[in-house]
Amino acid sequence: MREIPAMLRRLHQRKRLQLAIALGIGIIFGFLLQKGGATQYDVIIGQLLFTDFTVVKIMLSAVITGMLGIHALRSFGIVQLHPKPGALGSTVIGGLIFGVGFGILGYCPGTIAGAVGQGSLDAIAGGLAGIIIGAGLFAAAFPKLEKSILKKGDFGDLTIPQVLHVNAWAVVLPVVAGLIGLLFLIEYFGH
């Protein structure tokens, strides 16, 4: 068990290897999104219209796997969590920008990457262009936004277990159980 953290420390020092691993994982992620149907415009719009729950099933499965995996690794001392600080202002602004782009184009950033990979012209022209232009506009406006609205309602890097003063597993396990229950309900009542 002690060799794993040493291996991770060595990996942390090799930036090019990290980039290669990230590229490989990204390609696998995009492939799985495409195979799951989440890069198809009709599937995304069907999600927004509550007629196709493919995306919710994929996302809930990913959240469950990620929660269990990262907290198991943390419990064994293999990784440490470093939550980013948050604020209501940045969450609202980010959610609005994401929601408008998602609703208009029918893609989120992950599904845009997968759709670009499969050659979808709407994702290339609208999605990729929108990400680049949006990132540029946000970077240009960031200094003013940070001083005015993005820091409103700052709650720092607190996590739900910290707020509740409980072990992380006391939150993770009930949330995972609830999400699994939700997946079963969607499968039973949904499409």
Secondary structure, 3 states (H helix, E strand, C coil): CCHHHHHHHHHHHCHHHHHHHHHHHHHHHHHHHHHHCCCCHHHHHHHHCCCCCHHHHHHHHHHHHHHHHHHHHHHCCCCCCCCCCEEHHHHHHHHHHHHHHHHHHCCCHHHHHHHHHCCCHHHHHHHHHHHHHHHHHHHHHHHHHHHHHHCCCEEECCCHHHHHCCCCHHHHHHHHHHHHHHHHHHHHHCC
